[in-house]
């Protein structure tokens, strides 16, 4: 995982744009997880991501 950068943030925050720029300027490979999941899930990514987010939020509630 050396020379690896993970960008985490809200939808529309610019993660993909920044990631593409960072990868180009530093010679890293760029992977957009949204696009990878869309291809693997056959376009059903939005529903899938909502289910995952619900699970994450439920888990986080246990820490509050």
C-alpha positions in Angstrom: 0.0 0.0 0.0 3.0 2.3 -0.4 2.3 5.3 -2.6 -1.4 4.9 -2.1 -3.8 7.7 -1.5 -7.4 7.2 -0.4 -9.9 10.1 -0.7 -13.0 10.0 1.4 -15.7 12.5 1.4 -19.3 13.5 0.6 -20.8 13.0 -2.8 -20.0 15.9 -5.1 -17.0 17.1 -3.0 -14.6 16.6 -5.8 -12.8 13.4 -4.8 -12.7 12.0 -8.3 -11.4 15.3 -9.8 -8.7 15.6 -7.2 -7.8 11.9 -7.4 -7.4 12.1 -11.2 -5.2 15.1 -10.8 -3.1 13.6 -8.0 -2.6 10.4 -10.0 -1.6 12.2 -13.1 0.9 14.5 -11.3 2.4 11.8 -9.2 2.4 8.9 -11.6 -0.1 6.8 -9.6 -2.8 4.6 -11.0 -6.3 6.0 -10.4 -9.3 3.8 -9.4 -12.7 5.3 -9.0 -14.6 3.0 -6.7 -18.0 4.3 -7.8 -17.3 3.4 -11.4 -15.8 0.0 -10.4 -18.9 -0.9 -8.4 -21.3 0.4 -11.1 -19.7 -1.9 -13.6 -19.7 -4.9 -11.3 -23.3 -4.3 -10.0 -24.7 -3.7 -13.5 -25.9 -0.1 -12.9 -27.6 -1.0 -9.6 -25.0 0.9 -7.6 -27.2 3.6 -6.2 -29.5 1.1 -4.4 -26.5 -0.9 -3.3 -24.7 2.2 -1.9 -27.9 3.2 0.0 -28.0 -0.2 1.7 -24.3 0.0 2.6 -24.8 3.6 4.0 -27.7 2.4 6.2 -25.5 -0.4 7.6 -22.7 2.0 8.3 -25.0 4.5 10.0 -26.5 1.8 12.2 -23.0 0.7 13.3 -22.0 4.3 14.0 -25.1 4.8 16.2 -23.6 2.2 18.7 -20.7 4.6 19.3 -22.8 7.6 20.0 
